[in-house]
Every structure is written in C-alpha cells, then in structure tokens.
Amino acid sequence: MPLDEYRRKRDRAKTPEPVPHDDPVVDGSDHAGGRFVVQEHHASALHWDVRLERDGVLVSWAVPKGLPVDGETVRLAVRTEDHPMEYLDFSGEIPAGEYGAGTMTIWDTGTYETQKWSSREVAVELRGERARGRFVFVRSDKERRDGWIVRRSAGAEGRDPLPRDALPMLAIPGPLPTGEDWWLQIGFGGRRVLVRVDGGRARFTDADGAELEVPALRAFGPSVGATPLLVDAELVGNPRRDARLWIGDLLHLDGRDTLDVPFAQRRELLDGLDLTGPAWRLAPAYPGAGAEVVDAAAQQGLPVVVAKRGGSPYRPGKQSEDWVEVATSAAAPAREPAPPAPRDGVGRARLTNPDKVLYPLTGTTKAQVLGHYLAVAEVMLPHLRDRPVTMVRWPDGVEKQSFFEKDVSRHAPSWVRTARVGTPGGRSESADFPLLDDAEALAWAANLAALELHVPQWTVGPRGGRNVPDLVVFDLDPGEGTTIVDCCRVAERIVDLLADDGLTAHPRTSGSKGMQVYVPVTVPDAERTGEYARQVAETLAAEMPRRVTAVMAKARRRGKVFVDWSQNNPAKTTIASYSLRGRARPTVATPVTWDEVRACRAPGDLVFTLDDLPARIGEHGDLMAPLLAPDRPRLPRRS
C-alpha cells in the first residue's frame, strides 16, 4: 500500500510526525500538478526534502545540498518513501532514536506544474517564493530505485554559479584616508580566509587558495542553510577548538556575483543575512568615521583598521588603493624567531643528548621537552610544590619501554629536595620522592626523560609528615566505545552535584583519553575525600546507569564512563597539571574552561600538545589557580 513503508519506519507514540491510519484515496484526477513543500531537515546530515503531491501522497526526494540555484549545477537526489499529505504543513523536532531524528522546518511551499513524469524522469515547474523554475529529477542508477540527480533547466537566467576558487582582495598599507566615502572596518589580526557555503556545507580556503580544516566552525555552514554564499573573513584562534570568524565582505550571494557591487551595498547585503552565531559575526564597519575608530581599536589591542572606499568593487587576488590597511598603535612589531630549545640545561641541571628524539612520530627532542617544562614552569610549579612526585621515564623515547620511579635517593643531586614518604604495598616501607620546587628541578627531571609527573592530592608538611588531602579529584575514564566527549557530559553533571554542596569544580584534560575534575577542600581526616568522591560517583551511576559506572571492573565499563573515585586514596597519584604524557604525540594534561567542556563535540576538540600551551597560558593564565587558594571550603557529608 502507498504508505506502508512510511508507517513501518515510524512509531506514532514516539514521533510528532503525522502517521495516518488510512491509506489515501486516489480520485483518478489528472496529474497536471498540485502542491509541493521543501523542508530543511537537520538530521544526522543536513539535507532538504522535496515533496510533490501526486495520487494522494507526497512523492519525496532527499537532496543533500538543496535544489540547484543555477543551470550548471547538478545535485544528488535520493528517492525516499512516499509521505502523507499532512506532511505539507509539518515542522518540528523528531526525537533522538527515531527515524530521521532532528529538526525539520518548512523552507518553501507552493504549487507546481507537471511537465513530464515517468519511472526514470520527473520534470516539474515549481512556483514557490524561494524555489521557482523548472527542475528535472532523473534516475541515475539503473540498479537502485533511490539513486537520482536533479538539475535546473529553466528559471536560472541571470544567476551565476558559485565560484569554486577565489583569492582575497588585498589592501595597501598607508595612513588613514580622509573623506566621507570611506568605511573603517576593524581588523583582528587573524588569518584571511574565503568561506564558500554551498548546500549548508562550508569550505574554508586561505589567502593562497589552500583548503583549511576548521572543525571549530562546523556549524557555520548549516546556519547559512541552502543559500549559496562566498564571503571574505578573518579566522581568529585555533581552528580545531576556539576559532572565531569575523566576516568582512561578500563576493557571491544566492546566484548573484557581487564583485562589481559597491562595498557600501555589499555591506547592506551582509547586514540583511543575519550572519551572527556562537563563533561568527560581521566585522564592525563604520561609514564616514575617522581617527576615533583607529584609537578605539588600539585601546582594545587590535592591530589594524582597513579603510574601504564605499564605492569600490571587490577584486579577488588584487591589491587596490580603494582599500588601505591602517596600523594602530597596538600593531604588534614583527615577531622575532622563536628562541631555540635550551640545549645546555638550566642552572645546575645539565642537559645531555639534547637532540635525542623522544617522540618519533613528531620528532620532538629532549631539548624540546625541556623547553616545554620551562615554558609552563610559572603555572606548573605551584601545583607541584610540596607534593612528592612519581616520575614515569622513557629514556629511549615513547616507543620503547618506560618505568616508574619514586625513590631517587641513589642519584638525585643534593640541590633537589626530597621527602621520605611511606609506600604501603611497595618494595620498601618508604622512599625518597623528589619535590620539584623550581625550574632547575624541572630541568633535572626533563633530562631524565621523565615525561610524566604524577602527584598525590596531599602535600608534605615542614617536618616531612603527610598533610591531610586538600583536593578531591574525579578521574573520568572513558570505557570501550566512549571518548572524552562522553566524559564532558558526565563532568557537566558533576558540576551540578557539587554546586548543590557549595563546591566549585575545575576541569582538566588528562592528556590521554579522559579528563579530571578537581575541587579544593578542607577535611578533618584523610579518608573523607575518598568517601565523598565515592558517594558522588555512585549517585551519578544511579542517575545515569547507561552512561556512568562507579565500578572499576573492565567488563562493567564498556560503553560507559568510569568515575574513578579511588584516585583520592592517599596512596594513589594523578597526572600533574601541565605534565606531558608518554603518548605517540607530546600531549599535555591541560586545564580547560567549562565553556570548552560544554562545547566539546569531538575527541580532537580537547587535545592539546606542547605547541599549544604557551598561547593558552597567555590567553587564560593558570585555570587551576583556584586550587591554590588558602581558604578552601569544608567538604560536607552527603546524605
């Protein structure tokens, strides 16, 4: 029957879509045409559903990039099951887990005229507000019923195809021009890019035409939708994590080449597009402005203002006197080459074999490892102070054998402070652990190829005794089939539970697969932190049984995040903040913001290597600094 397949794929108790009980009545009318709807469908992949009324149902195709705007473009179309007539008016949210889950909105609707209809070709003239003209659907695969293409054969007159390759227009450096016809546009010192949006997919290319991967702006294309668009913009920040896009000019819009349109009108067109999102917006531009804009940019630390003549065309790849790049007083001087990685050591800590490669995949040498620890020393050392360090050493690089070292009594120089600490369950009753108090001590550890530095949640006192813990840690370990993305969702719930107890949490990547959440606390005895963490972990496991386990057994962790509360045992340690990890790449246990945690949608979003840390520290400082505050809240008892 006509709607059998439609009904089979849907449960009327779970989806808001219309699921009629009865089959349509075919009235035998001619097939001159009828109504149509095009729906924008944000499902697992963005696409547009084109539905034509015929024989009491809506004959449907899914078009991944939307109907073609011009006569040169051919688009893939996938024939789907017939839909009921009630779908002409449907929009809404199809629940997760259901067929076609996602958001569906009506992109256009209207009437159409049939010009040809056969099992292999359907030609129609659409008469909607946005979809107007003659479109031909052709079956392209003889073996598959659903394999079709669609092209536009009429109604595209005067519409230009979206350019595939273009380069940004260039400004000449110079003084601030005067005159009412000049617009002053703020520059952010980022990377010039052209962004081509076609069928809701964005493609980024740099000033040389090379394609860029910008996963942080994955949502930009879908936000534009089916409108073909080519814009000139600045990309600021890390393309993988925290990039922002400042849109400055327009080269093409919805089948219209805008290169010869004066800048003032191009700006009006941009203003009408509402290109504002969580990480993208229009670059501010001021008509007829003067030195006050340059001064304001300088006060914000922005390097340039671009003066654009209001009547100027856009000339891809060309330099023009119609655009003038005006340096502000905040313009950064030319960068000196980065200083070479230290090769001799620091102070009394000598560096041997500086060119020895410890990370073969990236070619990272021992000198570069030392360079990392010196670069992070200012923010890392306060978190190491008075905490006995367990070192994990890779003397022959991360592809060879490693070993843990706690007792350094036989080889530590006299100027490296140590603490004799009990080691229950170890080879001896106690060991002389290193205390890394300064850059020299860090350099000494780096020379030992001690890539990983692990510390407990407690410090040693002035006489060497063990203080009670001052931190609670939740170690989130993704089981098989899960990633740090799942850990982030669990961490968000931990924040809420802790907030109920008056506690503030601070997130950090582990530098490996998972992450940790830390809480500074005051407790009366060493067991309290472990008890509290266990109670929180078990609460989470009870609330989110399909996502969380509080049990260490490997078999119980498949498809779940293990909230390891046992890391609060005084005998255990966790990786120190800013420590390298002994993985294929020189990843780092990196403090992150809660905004970054909430935004994480792919494992790569929260991967940081030693190359990323200087800029992050420059931007954020020490995100773990609250752990060092002297006034720590008392850890309550959970009921």
N, C-alpha and C positions, 0 to 999 in steps of 0.2 A: 504494500500500500504506500501511497505517496510520502507519508510522514513516519513510516516505521523506523527508519534509521535515525531520524531526529529524536524520536521518543526513546529509542534504545540507549542513546548517549546521555540522557538527562533524567534526573530524579526530581519530579515536581515538588517533592517535600524539601529539597535542598537548594534549588536554584530559583531565582525570581523570574527566569525566562518563561514566556507563555508556553505551556505544554498542553495543547487541546486534546480532549478525549476522542473527538470525532474527526474523521477524515474530511477533507474539503469536498464540496460538491462541484463537479465540473459542469458548467452550464452550456458548454458547446459553443460559446461565443467565438468570434474570430479572434485572431491573435495580432491585431493591429498594434497593440501596445498596452500600456497600463501605468501603474505606479512603480517607482523604484525608491530605494534607500541605499545610501552608502554610510556604513558605520565604522568609526575609528575604534579599533579593538586593541587595547593594551593588555595582551595576554602574555604567554611566555616569550613571544616575539611580537613586536608591533606590526600590525597589518590593517588593511582596510577591506571590509566585507561589502561586496557589491551584490545587491539582491534585486531581481526583476520579477514583477508579478506575472504569473503565467499558469493557467489551468488550476487556479485556486490555491497555489502555493507561491513561495518566493524562491525562484531558481537562483543559486548563490555561488559566488566565487570569492575566494580569499586572495587579495592582491597585496603581496608583502610591501611594495613601495608605493601603493596607491595608483590611481589612474594616471596615465601619462599626460603631461601638460602640452607637449609639442608633438609634431608629426614624425620626428626622427627617433623617438624613444620607444622601445618595445619592452613590456613588463611581463614578468611571470605572473600567471593567474592559476590558482588551484581550485578546481571544481569541488565544492563541498555538498553536503546533504541539503535537500530542499528544506526550507523553513516555513512555518505557518505564517499566514497573512498578518497575524497580530504582531509579528516582529517588525513591521513597518514603523512602529512607534516605540520600540523597545530601546531603553538605555538603562544602565545600572551596573552594579557590581556582581559579577558571577563569583561565588565563593571559591576559596582555595580548595583544591582537591577535586573540584568538579570540572567536567569537560569545558574547555575554553575559559578557564578561570582568569579573571582580570576585569578591567574597567572597559565598558563599551559606551560610546556616545554617538549621537547622530551627527555625521559630518555634513551630509547633504541629503535632500529628498526632493522629489518632483515627479514628473511624468516622462514617459519615453515612447518612442515610435519604433516598431519592429520593421527592419528593412530586409533581414534575412535570418532564418532560424532553422538550423539543421543539427544533426548529431556532431558535426565537425566544425561548424562555423555559426556564430551568432553576431549579427550586425544590428546595432541599435543607435538611435539618436536620443541622447539624454537632454532633458530640459529642466535642469535644476538651477540653483543660484550659483553653485561653485562648479558643478560638473555639467558642462554644456558642450555639445558637439557629437560627432559620430564616432563611436567606438566599436571595434571589431574584436571579438573573442574567437580565437582559432585553436582547435585541439592540436597540440604539437606532438603528442606521443600516442602512437597507434596502439601500444600495449596497455597504456594506463588511461583509465577513464578520467582521472583528475588532472592530467597534465595539459595545461592550456597556456597561451600567451594572450596579451591584449595590447593593441596599438590604437592610436588615434588617427582617423583617416580624414576628418574634416573638423572645422571649428578651431584649428590651431593657427590660422592665418595671423601673421604678425607676432607670433610667440616664438621666442628664441630658446634654443636648447641650453640647458645649464652647462656652463663651461667646465671641462674636466681639469684643465691645467691653467693656472694663472699665477702671477707673482705680485707681491705688494707694491704699491706706488711708493716712491722714495721722496723724502724731504731734503732740502739743502739746509745745512746749519747756518745760522745767521742771527742778527739782532731782531728784537721784537718789531714787526712791521706796524705801521700806523694806518688808520683808515677804518671807516665803518663797515667795509665789506669783508673784514677778516673775522673768522671764528677762531677762538682759542680752545683747543682740545687738550685735556690733561693726558700726559704720558706717565706710565707707571714703571718704566724701566724693565719691562718684561720682554718676552720673545715675540717678534712679529709672526703672526700666523694668518693664513686664509682658511676659513671654515666653510666647507661645501656640505650643505644639508640636502639630501635627496631621499624622499620617501621615509623621513624620520630617522635617517642614518647620517651621522656627522663624520666627515673626513677632514683631518687637520693636516695642513702642509706648512712647512717653514718658508723662510724668505728665499731659500734656494729651490723650492719646489719639492723637497723631500717629505715623504709622508711621516707623520708623528703618531705614536700611540699615546692617547690621553685618557686612560681609564677613569680618572677622577671626574671627567666631564661626560661620562657615558650617557647621562640623562639629558644632555643638551639637545641632541637630535630628536628624540621623542617629544620634547617640549615644543619644538617647532611644528611637528606634525607633517602633513603631506605637502606643505608649501616649499617648492624649490627655492633655495636661498644660497647666496655666496657673500660672505662678509669678511672684512678686514678687521683683525682684532689683535690684542696683546694677551699673551699667556703668561701669567704670573704664578710662581710657586712650583711645587713638584707635580709633574703631570700624572703621577701614579696615586697621589694622596690628597693634596690640598690645593690643587690648581684653581685659579680664578681666571675668568675670561672677561676682558674689557673690550666691548665691541665698538669700533670706531668709524666704520664706513661700510658702504653697501655697493656690491658690484652687480648683483643679479637678484631679481625678486619675481617669483611666480611666473616664469616665462617671459620676463622682460629684462633685457640688458639695460643696466642703469649707468654704464660707464660715461655716457655723454650728458647725463642729467647733472645739473649744477649741484655742488656739495650741499648748499642750503636745502635743496629739495630732497636730496638723498637722506639728509638728516631727518627731515619730516617723515619720510617713509619709514625710517628706522624707529622713530618715536611712535608710529602707529602700529608697530608689530608687537609691542609689549614683550620685549626680549629681556625679561627680568626673572631670574631664578635663584636658587640657593647659592650658585657659584658663578653666575654670569649676569652681566648688566651692561648698559651702554656707558661708554666712557664719557664723563661730563664734558660738555662743549658749550661755550659762551659766545654768542654773536656780539660783535662790536666792543668786546672787552679789551682791557689794556693791562698795564703792569700789575694791577692789583691781583689778577689771576696768577701771574707768574710768582708774585710774592707769596700768595696763599699756597701754591704748590710747593714752594721752597720750605715753608713752615711745616708742611706735612712730610718733608723729606723726599719729595718726588723730584726726579732728576730733570724732566723736560716738559715743555708745553709745545704742542705742534699748532702753528698758526696755519689755517686753511682758508684760502680765498673763497668766499661764498659762492662765486660763480664758476668755480673751477671744475673741470671734468676729472674723472679718475683714469689715470694712465698706468696700467699694470706694468711693473718692472721698470718704469721710467722715473727719472729724477726731474722735478719741476720746481720752478720758482714760485708756483702757486701754493706750495707747501714749504713752510720754514720751521725748522726744529730749533727752538729757543731753549738754551740751557738755563736752568735755575741755579741759584746759589747753593742748592743742595746736590747738584750734579756730582756724582762720585768721580774722583780722579781715576785715571787709568790704573787698573789693577797691576800690582807687581806680581811677578810669577810666584806661585806658592813656594814657601821655603821647602827645601829638600827634607825628607825624613831624617831625623837625627841618626848619625852613624857612629858616634863615639860613645854615646851614653849621656848620663846626666849626673853631674857632680861625681860622687864616689861610685856610682853604678856604671860600670863599663859595659858596652855593647859588643859582643863577639858575633862574628858571622852575620853582619847586617844585611847582606844580600841573600841570605838563606830564605828560600820560598817556603812559607808555612801554609799557605792556601794555594795549592797548584791551579785550581780552576780559575782564579782571578789573578794569580801571580803575586799575591800580597806577601811582602817580605817581613822579616823580623824587624827591620828598621821602621816599616810602616805600622807594624803592631805597636812598637814603642811610640811612634808618632800619635797613634790613636789615644793611648793612655795618657800621654802628656796633654793632648787636646782636651780631654774630658776631666783632667785631674781636679780642676777647681770645683766641679759639681760632684764628682765621684768620691773624693776623699772624705768629705763629711759623713757619707753613708758607710764608709769602711772604718771610721775612727773607733777604736776600742773594740772592734769585732774581730775575733780570731778568724783568719782566712784559711779556707781549704782551697788549695790550688789544683787545677787539672792541667797537666802539662802534655804538650805534643812536641817533643824535641825534634822529631823528624817530619813534622807537618801533619795536617789533619787527615791525610790519607793513610797514615801509619798509626802505630799503637800509642795510646795515651795512658797516663796513670795519675791517680790521686796522690797528693802529698799534703800531709798535715804537719808532721814533725820535721822541722828544718834545723834541728839542733846541731846536726853534723856539718852543715855547710853555710848557714846564714851568717853574713858578716856581722860584726859586733854592733854596727850602727843601725841594723834592722831590729826594731823592738819585737820581742816575742812574749808570749804568755803561756804558762804551763796550765793546760786545761784538761780536765778529766775526759776520757774517751771510753765510756761504758760500751762493752761489746767489741772494742778494738783490740789490736795486737798487744797493747800495753795499757796500763791503767790511766796514763796521761801522756800528753805530747806537747812539745813546744811549737805552738802555732805562730805564724808571722802576724804581726799587726802592721798594716800598711798605712803609715801616718802621713807620708809626704811623697812628693814626686820622685825622689830618689828611690824610695822603697817600691813604688810602682815600676820604675825603670828596672830595678833588680828583678822583679817578678817577670817583666816582659822579656828580659834576657834569658830567663829560664824557659821561655816558650810556655809560660803559664797563661794560656789564652783565657781560661775561665777562672773567675774568682768567686767563690761561694762563701756566704756568711750566715750566721745564725740570727735569730730575732732578738738577741740579747747582747749586752756588752760586758766587758770585764771591768771590775772596779779598780781603784787606785792600788790596792794590795794584791791584785790578781784574782780576786774572787769573782764568781759569776753573779751578775745582777739578774733580777727578775726580768722577763721579756718586756720590751717597750713597743712591740709591734705584733699585730695579728696579720697573718697572711693567708689568703685563699688562693691556692695554686690550681688553676683551671687547666686541666689536661684533656685535650680532645681525643676521644677514643676512635677506633677504626670507623671510617665513614663520616667523620666530623672534622671541622677545621677551627681555626681561630675565630671565624665568623660566628660559629655556634657559641664559642666562649664569650664573645662580646654580648650576645643576647643574654647569657646567664649572668654576666657581670652587671648588666643593667638592672637585673632583678636583685642582685646582691646589694647594690646601692640603695634600693628602696628599703630592704630589710634593715640595713644598718642605720639608715636615716630614722627609722622608727625607734631605734635605740639611742638616738642622739649622736651617732658616729658619722664621720666623713671618710670616704674611701678614695684611694688614689690608684689608678690603673697603670699597668706597665706590661709591655710585651716580654716574653721570656727570651726572645731572640731565637727561639726554636719553633715548636708547633703551637704552643699555647700562650697563656698570659697569667699574670698575678694581679691581685687586688690587695693593697696594703692599707692598714688602719693603725694610726698611732694611738696607744692606750697606756693607762696606768692600771696595774694589777697588784694584788697583795701577795700572790704566790705564783710559782712557775707553771702550775697546771691550769690556771684559769683560762689562758688564751686558747689552749687546745680544746678545752671543754666548750668554750663559746663557739669556736670555729666548727666543731663537730655538730653542735646544735643547729647552726645556720645551714650547714651542708645538708643535714637530714631534713630540715624544713624545705629546702629547695628541692630535694629528691622527692619529697611527698607532694609538693605543689606541681612539679614538672617531671613526672616519672618517665615520660618518653624522651626527655632531653637531658636529664641530670641523674647521676648516681653518686652516692657518697661511699660506695664500697670499692675497695682497691682491686678486687679480683678482675683480671683481664677479661674474663668471659662476660662479666657484667657491664663492661664499658663499651661494647660495640654499639656504635650509633649514638653514643651519649657523651656528655662532658663529665669527667670525673672531677668533683670538687674535693681536692686533696687537703683536708683539714689537718692531716697528721704532720704537715710541714712545720707546725707550731710546736712539735716535740722538741725540747731543748737540745736533744742530741742531733737534730737534723739542721740542714742548711738549705738556702735557696740561692740562685744566681744573684750576684750583686748588680744593682742598677749601673748601667753604662759598661758592664763587662762584655767582652767579646764572647762568642760561642765557637766551639770547635766543630763547625759545620762546613759544608762544601764552600760556602761563601762566608766572608767575615761579617756575619750578622751580629747585632748588638742588642742586649736587653735594654729596651728603650722606654722611658716614661712617655706616656701619651695623654692627650686630653680626653675628657669624656665626649666632647664633640666628635673626635676621631673614632672613638669606640662606637658611638651611635651611628656614624656614617659608614662603618666597615661593612662592605658587601662582598668582598673577595679576599682570599688569604693574602694576596700581594699588597693589599691596602695598608697592612701593618707590618711590613718587612722593612727593616732599616739596617743598613750596613755602615761600616766605619766612615764611609764617604759622606753619609747623610748627617752625621752627628754635629759637626761644627755649625752648620746652618740652623739646625733645630735648636741647639743651645743658644745661638744668637737670637733666635726668634722667641723662644719660650723661657729661657733660663732653665733653672732646675725645677721641673714639675714635681719632683719628690721633696722639695724643701719643706713642706708642711710636716713631713715625718720627723723633722729635726726640732720642732718647736718644743720648748721646755714644758709648756702647760698642755699636758695630754689628758684627754677625758678619761674618766674612770670607766672601766669595762663593766657594763651591767650584767646581771644574771638574767638569762632568758627564761621565761616561764614555760 
